[in-house]
Amino acid sequence: ESPEDAALAFLDRVRIGISEITFEAVGAVFNVTCSFGLAELNDASPDPDHLMKNADFALYEAKRAGRNRIVAFKQCAEEL
């Protein structure tokens, strides 16, 4: 129940925070990145099934666009 701009800002802080964590395994040191798909409960996603489908679509658009980013479903729909 957050405005889209607040949700995007929160996810961006999470995305940056994750990318700054250093991991070590089997003698290798590495960082990871993440992408997020954001969808809003509205006419385009009127129920939980549509909401998840739209968020998933946005996530795959983020990955397709180069990963380590956030894409809102509305942004995807405008490009179609």
N, C-alpha and C positions, 0 to 999 in steps of 0.2 A: 504494500500500500504506500508506495513512494512515487513521487513524480519521476518521469523518465530521466531528467537531467541529474537528479539526486542518485538514482540507481546507477547511471553511467559513471558518475563521479566515484561512488563507492566501489564499483567493480574495477575501475581504473586503479584505485589505491590497492586493492587486493592483487591485481595483475602485477603492478610494480613491486609490491612487497614479496610476492612469490619469486619474481625474477631476481631479487637481491639475495635470496637464500642460497648458500653454498652447501652442496651435498658432497659426501665422500663415500665411495663404495669400492671395494676391491682395489684400493690404492689409487683410484681415479677421483679427481675433484671436478665437479660440474655444477651447472645451474640449469634450471628448467624454466620454461615459459608456459603460459596458459592463454587460452582464448575463451571468450564467453559469448553466448547468444542470449539476447534479452528480448522478451516478449511481454506485451501488456494485455491484460484482460479487457477486451473491448469488442467491437463488432467483428474484427478480424479473427479474434480468438475468444468466442463467447463462453467456452467451457474448458475445464481442465485438459481434456484431450487435445483440443485445438491449441491451447496455450502451450503445451509441451511440444506439439508439432511445430509451431511457429518459432519457439525458442531453439529447437533443434535445427531448424532450417537456418536460422540466424547464426548459430554456432558453426555450421558447415560453411556458411558464407565467410565467416571470420577466418576459418582455416584455409579456405580457397584463396582468400585475399592476402595470405602471407603469414598467418598465425600470429600469436602474441598480440591480440587485439580484441576489441569488443565491437559487436555489431548488433544493433537493435533491429527487430523484425521490420519495423516501419521503414528503416533505411533500405532493407532488402527489397521490400515491396515496391518502393519508389523506383528502384533500378530495373524491375522486371518489365 
